[in-house]
Amino acid sequence: MNQLSGTIPPEIGKLTNLVYLDLSINQISGKIPTQIGSLAKLETLFIFNNHLNGFILVELGKMKSLKVLALGSNNISGPIPSELGNLKHLTDLELFHNQLSGSIPITLGDLTEIKILYLHSNQLSGSIPSELGKCNKLTDLRIARTRIGGSIPPEIGNVKGLLGLDLSSNHLIGKIPKEFGKLTSLIKLLVQNNSISGNIPEELGSLAKLESLDLSDNRLNGLIPTCIGDFVHLFQLNLSNNKFGQKIPMEIGRMTQLNILDLSYNLLVGEIPPQLANLKVLVDLNLAHNGLSGNIPEELESLTGLQDVFLSYNELEGFQPCERPSTVVKKHSVVKRHKLILITLLPVMGALVLICALLGVLSMCDKRRRAKNDGRQNDDGWLSISILDGKALYRDILNATEEFEATFCIGQGRHGSVYKVNLLSLGTIAVKISLFN
């Protein structure tokens, strides 16, 4: 992290013994000079987080020693050169957050040593090549927020060491391949915001290590399979905006690590299973816009960690599980049945609003007083991002949180925001971005 600007000089091609080159997180602009292809001994090339434009050079395919190529977060356009498939020692290819277009070359399937492949946030089109199923050492694959269409190739299920798979926000159609059940090491599966249809295959029940599953905003239908209760390590489950019907499976109550449960905007019917009270660390619960009926289970009162509850637009009766200012359960009537779904106690809510206003005033006063004392100090036990040692770790955190997107934020406090980060080297950690740093 410097403030280097200008262009990369073509004379860099004369450094023929260079093994490691890191120009990342600067203000470098212009094109990558063709002379960089002369660096035959180069193993690591970092130029991410700059203002590069132009195309990815076909000359990079001649750098046979290259193991890491990171060009993410620039303004590079044009196609991905098929010549990159010649880099037989490449373990890390990061081209995310650019303006790349065209199809994903099938030659990337020849990268038998590749572990990390980030192609997300580009203008790529075409389909996902089935040849990627030959990348047996791949651990993290991200092809999200592009224009990729077609069906998901079942060959992806052959990459048995895969830990993270993100295919979200594309134009994918067809079904979720049952072959995904072979990805027994998978921790994160994100396929939201596509046009995937059909059922959730029962084979997915073998993904015992899964921590995050997001299939929202698709056209999935049928039952929510009972095998979903086998995801005992799941942190987030989002099946919203689909066409799932019948009852909420009581087996969801076995996912005791669940923080976020969103089944809203489906066709679910029946009662809310009281087994949801087993989800002791649940923070967000959204069952709105379904056809649920009966009484709201009293057992949900035991979920003291709930912050947001959405049960509106159902046919439920009774009180919301926890009457907190942050709990959102709207009153809704069904004209045909003339039934009052939820009762709102206005005097109680009015008193809560006054209490919140008073606490807000006190909090502002307290914040101003503490700001003077805190200064640049960060003594709350968190390690500040700004003092992390090593650009590689910082780059991994940027990639894992997609440059600290809001979807990864799990909390906000007086001194900053906290993000949940899944790193292959460290596992799941919490990272705080301090307001004073």
Residue pairs with C-beta under 8 A, 6 or more apart in sequence:
1 24
1 25
1 26
1 391
1 394
2 25
2 26
3 26
3 27
4 23
4 26
4 27
4 28
5 26
5 27
5 28
5 29
6 28
6 29
6 30
7 28
7 29
7 30
7 31
7 33
8 23
8 28
8 30
8 32
8 33
8 36
8 47
9 33
10 33
10 34
10 35
11 35
12 21
12 33
12 35
12 36
12 39
13 33
13 34
13 35
13 36
13 37
13 38
13 39
14 35
14 38
15 39
16 38
16 39
16 40
16 41
17 41
18 39
18 41
18 42
19 41
19 42
19 43
19 44
19 65
20 42
20 43
20 44
21 39
21 42
21 44
21 45
21 46
22 44
22 46
22 391
23 46
23 47
23 50
24 46
24 47
24 48
24 49
24 50
24 70
24 391
24 395
25 48
25 49
25 50
25 391
25 394
26 49
26 50
27 50
27 51
28 47
28 50
28 51
28 52
29 50
29 51
29 52
29 53
30 52
30 53
30 54
31 52
31 53
31 54
31 55
32 47
32 52
32 54
32 56
32 57
32 71
34 57
34 59
36 45
36 57
36 59
36 60
37 57
37 59
37 60
37 62
37 63
39 63
40 62
40 63
40 64
40 65
41 65
42 63
42 65
42 66
43 65
43 66
43 67
43 68
43 89
44 66
44 67
44 68
45 63
45 66
45 68
45 69
45 70
46 68
46 70
46 391
46 395
47 70
47 71
47 74
48 70
48 71
48 72
48 73
48 74
48 94
48 395
49 72
49 73
49 74
49 398
50 73
50 74
51 74
51 75
52 71
52 74
52 75
52 76
53 74
53 75
53 76
53 77
54 76
54 77
54 78
55 76
55 77
55 78
55 79
56 71
56 76
56 78
56 79
56 80
56 81
56 84
56 95
56 100
57 81
58 81
58 83
60 66
60 69
60 81
60 83
60 84
60 87
61 81
61 83
61 84
61 85
61 86
61 87
62 83
62 86
63 87
64 86
64 87
64 88
64 89
65 89
66 87
66 89
66 90
67 89
67 90
67 91
67 92
67 113
68 90
68 91
68 92
69 84
69 87
69 90
69 92
69 93
69 94
70 92
70 94
70 395
71 94
71 95
71 98
72 94
72 95
72 96
72 97
72 98
72 118
72 399
73 96
73 97
73 98
73 403
74 97
74 98
75 98
75 99
76 95
76 98
76 99
76 100
77 98
77 99
77 100
77 101
78 100
78 101
78 102
79 100
79 101
79 102
79 103
79 105
80 95
80 100
80 102
80 104
80 105
80 108
80 119
80 124
81 105
82 105
82 106
82 107
83 107
84 90
84 93
84 105
84 107
84 108
84 111
85 105
85 107
85 108
85 109
85 110
85 111
86 107
86 110
87 111
88 110
88 111
88 112
88 113
89 113
90 111
90 113
90 114
91 113
91 114
91 115
91 116
91 137
92 114
92 115
92 116
93 108
93 111
93 114
93 116
93 117
93 118
94 116
94 118
94 399
95 118
95 119
95 122
96 118
96 119
96 120
96 121
96 122
96 142
96 399
97 120
97 121
97 122
97 403
98 121
98 122
99 122
99 123
100 119
100 122
100 123
100 124
101 122
101 123
101 124
101 125
102 124
102 125
102 126
103 124
103 125
103 126
103 127
103 129
104 119
104 124
104 126
104 128
104 129
104 132
104 143
104 148
105 129
106 129
106 131
107 131
108 114
108 117
108 129
108 131
108 132
108 135
109 129
109 130
109 131
109 132
109 133
109 134
109 135
110 131
110 134
111 117
111 135
112 134
112 135
112 136
112 137
113 137
114 135
114 137
114 138
115 137
115 138
115 139
115 140
116 138
116 139
116 140
117 132
117 135
117 138
117 140
117 141
117 142
118 140
118 142
118 399
119 142
119 143
119 146
120 142
120 143
120 144
120 145
120 146
120 166
120 402
121 144
121 145
121 146
121 402
122 145
122 146
123 146
123 147
124 143
124 146
124 147
124 148
125 146
125 147
125 148
125 149
126 148
126 149
126 150
127 148
127 149
127 150
127 151
127 153
128 143
128 148
128 150
128 152
128 153
128 156
128 167
129 153
130 153
130 154
130 155
131 155
132 138
132 141
132 153
132 155
132 156
132 159
133 153
133 154
133 155
133 156
133 157
133 158
133 159
134 155
134 158
135 159
136 158
136 159
136 160
136 161
137 161
138 159
138 161
138 162
139 161
139 162
139 163
139 164
139 424
140 162
140 163
140 164
140 424
141 156
141 159
141 162
141 164
141 165
141 166
142 164
142 166
143 166
143 167
143 170
144 166
144 167
144 168
144 169
144 170
144 190
145 168
145 169
145 170
146 169
146 170
147 170
147 171
148 167
148 170
148 171
148 172
149 170
149 171
149 172
149 173
150 172
150 173
150 174
151 172
151 173
151 174
151 175
152 167
152 172
152 174
152 176
152 177
152 191
152 196
153 177
154 177
154 178
154 179
155 179
156 162
156 165
156 177
156 179
156 180
156 183
157 177
157 178
157 179
157 180
157 181
157 182
157 183
158 179
158 182
159 183
160 182
160 183
160 184
160 185
161 185
162 183
162 185
162 186
163 185
163 186
163 187
163 188
163 424
164 186
164 187
164 188
164 422
165 183
165 186
165 188
165 189
165 190
166 188
166 190
167 190
167 191
167 194
168 190
168 191
168 192
168 193
168 194
168 214
169 192
169 193
169 194
170 193
170 194
171 194
171 195
172 191
172 194
172 195
172 196
173 194
173 195
173 196
173 197
174 196
174 197
174 198
175 196
175 197
175 198
175 199
175 201
176 191
176 196
176 198
176 200
176 201
176 204
176 215
176 220
177 201
178 201
178 202
178 203
179 203
180 186
180 189
180 201
180 203
180 204
180 207
181 201
181 202
181 203
181 204
181 205
181 206
181 207
182 203
182 206
183 189
183 207
184 206
184 207
184 208
184 209
185 209
186 207
186 209
186 210
187 209
187 210
187 211
187 212
187 422
188 210
188 211
188 212
188 422
189 207
189 210
189 212
189 213
189 214
190 212
190 214
191 214
191 215
191 218
192 214
192 215
192 216
192 217
192 218
192 238
193 216
193 217
193 218
194 217
194 218
195 218
195 219
196 215
196 218
196 219
196 220
197 218
197 219
197 220
197 221
198 220
198 221
198 222
199 220
199 221
199 222
199 223
199 225
200 215
200 220
200 222
200 224
200 225
200 228
202 225
202 227
204 225
204 227
205 225
205 227
205 228
205 230
207 231
208 230
208 231
208 232
208 233
209 233
210 231
210 233
210 234
211 233
211 234
211 235
211 236
211 257
211 422
211 428
212 234
212 235
212 236
212 422
213 231
213 234
213 236
213 237
213 238
214 236
214 238
215 238
215 239
215 242
216 238
216 239
216 240
216 241
216 242
216 262
217 240
217 241
217 242
218 241
218 242
219 242
219 243
220 239
220 242
220 243
220 244
221 242
221 243
221 244
221 245
222 244
222 245
223 244
223 245
223 246
223 249
224 239
224 244
224 248
224 249
224 252
224 263
224 268
225 249
226 249
226 251
227 251
228 237
228 249
228 251
228 252
228 255
229 249
229 251
229 252
229 253
229 254
229 255
230 251
230 254
231 237
231 255
232 254
232 255
232 256
232 257
233 257
234 255
234 257
234 258
235 257
235 258
235 259
235 260
235 420
236 258
236 259
236 260
237 252
237 255
237 258
237 260
237 261
237 262
238 260
238 262
239 262
239 263
239 266
240 262
240 263
240 264
240 265
240 266
240 286
241 264
241 265
241 266
242 265
242 266
243 266
243 267
244 263
244 266
244 267
244 268
245 266
245 267
245 268
245 269
246 268
246 269
246 270
247 268
247 269
247 270
247 271
247 273
248 263
248 268
248 270
248 272
248 273
248 276
248 287
248 292
249 273
250 273
250 275
251 275
252 258
252 261
252 273
252 275
252 276
252 279
253 273
253 275
253 276
253 277
253 278
253 279
254 275
254 278
255 279
256 278
256 279
256 280
256 281
257 281
258 279
258 281
258 282
259 281
259 282
259 283
259 284
259 410
260 282
260 283
260 284
261 276
261 279
261 282
261 284
261 285
261 286
262 284
262 286
263 286
263 287
263 290
264 286
264 287
264 288
264 289
264 290
264 310
265 288
265 289
265 290
266 289
266 290
267 290
267 291
268 287
268 290
268 291
268 292
269 290
269 291
269 292
269 293
270 292
270 293
270 294
271 292
271 293
271 294
271 295
271 297
272 287
272 292
272 294
272 296
272 297
272 300
272 311
272 316
273 297
274 297
274 299
274 300
276 282
276 285
276 297
276 299
276 300
276 303
277 297
277 299
277 300
277 302
277 303
279 303
280 302
280 303
280 305
281 305
282 303
282 305
282 306
283 305
283 306
283 307
283 308
284 306
284 307
284 308
285 303
285 306
285 308
285 309
285 310
285 311
286 308
286 309
286 310
287 310
287 311
287 314
288 310
288 311
288 312
288 313
288 314
289 312
289 313
289 314
290 313
290 314
291 314
291 315
292 311
292 314
292 315
292 316
293 314
293 315
293 316
294 316
294 317
295 316
295 317
295 318
296 311
296 316
296 317
296 318
296 319
296 320
296 321
297 321
300 306
300 321
300 322
301 321
301 322
303 321
303 322
304 322
306 321
306 322
306 324
306 327
307 324
307 326
307 327
308 326
308 327
308 328
309 320
309 321
309 322
309 327
309 328
309 329
310 328
310 329
310 330
311 320
311 329
311 342
312 328
312 329
312 330
312 331
312 332
312 341
312 342
313 330
313 332
314 332
314 341
315 334
315 337
315 339
315 341
316 341
316 342
317 339
317 340
317 341
317 342
318 342
318 343
319 342
319 343
320 327
320 329
320 342
321 327
323 345
323 348
323 352
324 352
325 352
325 353
325 355
325 356
329 342
330 342
331 340
331 341
331 342
331 343
331 344
332 341
332 342
333 339
333 340
333 341
334 341
367 414
370 414
374 415
374 436
375 436
376 436
376 437
377 436
378 384
378 415
378 434
378 436
378 437
380 415
382 418
382 430
382 432
382 434
383 432
384 432
384 434
384 437
385 394
385 397
385 431
385 432
385 433
385 434
385 437
386 434
386 437
387 437
388 394
388 397
396 423
396 424
396 425
397 421
397 423
397 431
398 404
400 408
400 421
400 422
400 423
401 408
401 419
401 421
401 431
402 408
404 417
404 419
404 433
408 419
408 420
408 421
409 417
409 418
409 419
410 418
410 419
410 420
410 430
411 417
411 418
412 418
415 432
415 434
415 435
415 436
416 432
416 433
416 434
416 435
416 436
417 432
417 433
418 430
418 431
418 432
418 433
419 430
419 431
419 432
419 433
420 428
420 429
420 430
421 428
421 429
421 430
421 431
422 428
423 429
